[in-house]
Amino acid sequence: MSATLAVTGATGFVGRVAIAMAAAQGWSVRALARKAQEPQDGVTWVDGALDQPTSLTELVAGADAVIHLAGATRAANRAAFAEANMIGTAALIDVALTARVSRFIHISSLSAREPQLSDYGWSKAESERVVRNSDLRWSIVRPPAIFGPGDTDHLELFKMAQRGFVLGPPQGTLSVVHVADLARLLLKLAGDESSVGAVYEPDDGRDDWTHASFARAIGAAFSRDITAFCLPKPALKLAAIGDRLVRGSKARLTADRVNYFCHPDWRVDPAKRPPPELWQPSVDTRLGLKTTLAAYREAKWIR
């Protein structure tokens, strides 16, 4: 393959896996980054950000496909979420249209299904609206909870599990997907015409995960039984205040996140799973949690 792939959010958790996989598949990758990056085979780094039209133009010029991963999962307020997730997407679409990009893969979130719950979910729903209203040949992917080596969102759950317990949201269901499986899907879509106009919700193929059972699966990665505590929403709100006091703007548990964490059903819609002839998950979640733990230990994130 000699096609050119442009990627935003390339320095993030999913982005790093996606560009490495793309380069290995033979794509010529252009990746947007705010800061200078180490050289990487098959990857050309483009300095800039979504609010810099010149860098976006450089990123997509001559590209056959765009994978749009960049966005904010935490922000100070609704306006900041809109700037990152909606206005940034619109800016990228403008240059992609001018460059006549063949395929545009937009990574949204399951939270877009319930935009009333959080500013984050609202901003992702609005970003989808911008994509849908464009003249691009788009596909939208709404991942559920993403895990795998390099993931920082689930790291604290692993650290708790190491101590024998995990604190989580109120009782509810969820879906998960391994980062490598998600990256495979994004690259498949970048070269696929049958999925133009489709909205996909990929997962590991299981319908029975709860917050408690997923926490226990993390414990099993340590080969130990753990206790999973499902906290009521008021307790999580207090925890968010505490996290803000301790970590300031770097707090991972925000009030906005609490609002959508506490929704009772974050499973994918089975009707929106990618068709099996296009993509199927290949990573068993329990095994994936073990390899995630091994990667955390190798990186010395967990002792």
C-alpha positions in Angstrom: 0.0 0.0 0.0 1.3 3.5 -0.9 -1.7 5.5 0.1 -1.3 8.5 2.5 -3.1 8.6 5.8 -3.5 11.8 7.9 -4.1 11.4 11.6 -5.0 13.8 14.3 -4.6 12.9 17.9 -1.6 10.8 16.9 0.3 11.3 20.2 -2.6 10.0 22.3 -3.3 6.5 23.6 -5.2 5.3 20.5 -3.3 7.5 18.1 0.1 6.0 18.9 -1.2 2.5 18.3 -3.0 3.5 15.1 -0.1 5.2 13.5 2.3 2.4 14.3 -0.1 -0.2 12.9 -0.7 2.0 9.8 3.0 2.3 9.1 3.4 -1.4 9.5 0.6 -1.9 7.0 2.4 0.3 4.4 0.5 3.5 4.8 2.5 6.7 4.4 1.4 8.4 7.6 1.2 12.1 8.4 0.6 12.8 12.1 -0.4 16.0 13.7 1.5 16.9 17.0 1.7 20.0 19.1 5.3 19.2 20.2 8.3 17.8 18.5 8.3 14.0 18.4 10.9 11.3 18.0 11.4 10.1 14.5 9.3 7.1 13.6 9.5 4.8 10.6 6.8 5.5 8.1 5.5 8.6 9.9 5.9 12.2 9.0 5.2 14.5 12.0 3.4 17.7 11.2 3.7 20.5 13.8 0.5 22.1 14.7 -3.0 21.8 16.2 -6.7 21.9 15.2 -6.8 25.6 15.6 -3.9 26.2 13.2 -5.3 26.1 9.6 -1.9 26.2 8.0 -0.8 23.0 9.8 -4.1 21.3 9.0 -3.6 22.1 5.3 -0.1 20.6 5.4 -1.5 17.6 7.2 -4.2 16.7 4.7 -2.6 17.8 1.4 -2.6 14.8 -0.9 -4.0 12.5 1.8 -6.2 9.6 0.7 -7.9 9.3 4.1 -8.1 11.2 7.4 -8.5 9.6 10.8 -9.7 12.3 13.3 -8.8 11.2 16.8 -8.0 14.6 18.4 -10.4 16.0 21.0 -10.9 16.7 24.6 -12.3 14.3 27.2 -11.8 16.8 30.0 -12.3 20.6 29.8 -13.1 23.6 32.0 -16.6 24.2 30.6 -18.9 23.6 27.7 -17.3 26.3 25.6 -13.9 24.7 25.9 -15.4 21.3 24.9 -17.0 22.9 21.9 -13.7 24.5 20.9 -11.9 21.2 21.0 -14.5 18.8 19.8 -16.8 20.7 17.5 -15.0 23.7 16.2 -11.8 21.7 15.8 -13.7 19.1 13.8 -15.2 21.7 11.6 -11.8 23.2 10.8 -10.4 19.8 9.8 -13.4 19.2 7.6 -12.9 22.5 5.8 -9.4 21.6 4.8 -10.2 18.0 4.0 -12.9 19.1 1.6 -10.5 21.5 -0.1 -7.9 18.7 -0.4 -10.6 16.3 -1.8 -9.8 13.7 0.8 -11.5 10.4 -0.2 -12.3 9.1 3.3 -12.9 10.8 6.6 -13.1 8.6 9.8 -14.4 10.5 12.8 -13.9 9.0 16.3 -16.7 10.0 18.5 -17.8 8.4 21.8 -20.8 6.4 23.1 -21.4 9.4 25.3 -22.8 11.2 22.1 -25.9 9.0 22.4 -26.8 10.8 25.7 -25.8 14.4 25.1 -28.0 15.7 27.9 -25.8 14.0 30.5 -22.6 15.9 30.1 -20.8 18.7 28.3 -18.4 16.1 26.9 -21.3 14.0 25.4 -23.0 17.1 24.1 -19.8 18.2 22.3 -19.2 14.8 20.8 -22.8 14.7 19.5 -22.3 18.2 18.0 -19.1 17.0 16.4 -21.0 14.1 14.8 -23.6 16.6 13.5 -20.9 18.6 11.8 -19.5 15.5 10.2 -22.9 14.3 9.0 -23.7 17.6 7.5 -20.5 17.7 5.5 -20.0 16.5 1.9 -17.2 14.2 3.0 -17.3 10.4 2.5 -17.4 9.9 6.3 -17.8 7.1 8.8 -18.3 7.6 12.5 -16.9 5.3 15.2 -18.3 5.5 18.8 -15.9 3.5 21.0 -16.9 2.4 24.4 -14.3 2.2 27.2 -10.9 1.6 25.6 -8.2 -0.3 27.4 -4.8 -1.7 26.6 -1.1 -1.0 27.1 -0.5 2.8 27.4 -4.0 3.5 28.7 -4.0 6.0 31.6 -7.8 6.1 32.2 -7.9 2.6 33.6 -4.5 2.8 35.3 -6.0 3.9 38.6 -8.4 1.0 38.6 -5.4 -1.3 38.2 -3.7 0.4 41.1 -6.7 0.0 43.3 -7.1 -3.7 42.3 -3.5 -4.3 43.3 -4.6 -3.2 46.8 -7.6 -5.6 46.8 -10.5 -3.3 45.9 -11.9 -1.2 43.1 -14.2 1.8 43.5 -16.6 2.5 40.6 -19.8 4.1 39.5 -23.3 2.9 40.6 -24.3 -0.5 39.4 -24.6 -0.5 35.6 -23.5 -2.2 32.4 -20.8 -1.2 29.9 -18.9 -2.3 26.9 -15.1 -2.3 26.3 -12.7 -2.6 23.4 -9.0 -3.3 23.2 -7.0 -0.5 21.7 -5.4 -2.8 19.1 -8.9 -3.9 17.9 -10.1 -0.4 17.7 -7.0 0.7 15.7 -7.6 -2.2 13.3 -11.1 -1.1 12.7 -10.1 2.6 12.0 -7.5 1.5 9.4 -10.0 -0.9 7.8 -12.5 1.9 7.4 -9.9 4.3 6.0 -9.6 2.0 3.0 -13.2 0.8 2.8 -15.9 2.3 0.6 -18.8 0.1 1.8 -19.0 1.9 5.2 -19.4 5.4 3.9 -22.2 7.1 6.0 -22.1 4.4 8.7 -22.0 4.9 12.4 -20.3 2.0 14.2 -20.1 1.0 17.9 -17.3 -1.6 18.2 -16.7 -3.7 21.3 -15.2 -7.0 22.5 -18.3 -8.9 21.5 -19.6 -9.4 25.1 -22.9 -8.1 26.4 -22.5 -9.0 30.0 -19.9 -6.6 31.5 -20.9 -4.7 34.5 -18.7 -2.2 36.4 -18.3 -4.8 39.1 -17.5 -7.7 36.8 -15.0 -5.7 34.8 -13.3 -4.6 38.1 -13.1 -8.3 39.1 -11.6 -9.1 35.7 -8.9 -6.5 36.4 -8.3 -8.2 39.8 -8.0 -11.5 38.0 -5.1 -10.0 35.9 -3.3 -9.9 39.3 -4.4 -13.5 40.0 -6.4 -12.3 43.0 -10.0 -11.8 44.1 -10.9 -8.2 44.7 -13.9 -6.4 46.1 -15.8 -4.1 43.8 -17.6 -1.2 45.4 -20.2 0.6 43.4 -20.4 4.1 44.8 -23.5 6.3 44.6 -23.4 9.4 42.5 -23.1 11.9 45.5 -20.0 10.0 46.7 -18.4 10.3 43.2 -19.3 14.0 43.1 -17.4 14.4 46.4 -14.5 12.4 45.0 -14.4 14.7 42.0 -14.1 17.7 44.2 -11.3 16.1 46.1 -9.5 15.2 42.8 -9.8 18.8 41.7 -8.3 20.0 45.0 -5.4 17.7 44.8 -4.6 17.7 41.0 -6.2 20.9 39.9 -6.6 21.1 36.1 -5.1 17.7 35.8 -7.9 16.0 37.7 -9.1 12.8 36.0 -12.4 12.5 37.8 -14.4 15.7 37.0 -18.0 16.5 37.8 -18.7 16.3 34.0 -17.3 12.8 33.9 -19.3 11.7 37.0 -22.5 12.7 35.1 -22.0 10.3 32.3 -20.1 7.6 34.3 -23.3 7.2 36.4 -25.6 6.4 33.4 -26.8 2.8 33.9 -26.2 1.4 30.4 -23.1 2.1 28.4 -23.3 -1.0 26.3 -22.9 -0.7 22.5 -26.0 -1.0 20.3 -25.7 -4.5 18.8 -27.3 -3.2 15.6 -24.4 -0.7 15.3 -21.6 -3.2 15.7 -19.4 -3.3 12.5 -20.5 -6.1 10.2 -18.4 -9.3 10.8 -17.2 -9.4 7.2 -15.7 -5.9 7.8 -14.3 -6.4 11.3 -14.5 -8.5 14.4 -12.7 -8.2 17.7 -9.7 -10.4 18.1 -8.4 -9.7 21.6 -10.0 -11.6 24.5 -10.6 -9.0 27.2 -9.3 -11.0 30.1 -6.1 -11.8 28.3 -5.9 -8.1 27.2 -6.1 -7.0 30.8 -3.2 -9.3 31.7 -1.1 -7.9 28.9 -2.1 -4.4 29.9 -0.9 -5.1 33.4 2.4 -6.5 32.0 2.9 -3.3 30.0 2.2 -1.1 33.1 4.8 -3.1 35.0 7.3 -2.8 32.2 6.8 1.0 32.1 7.0 1.0 36.0 3.6 2.6 36.2 2.7 -0.3 38.6 5.3 -2.1 40.8 
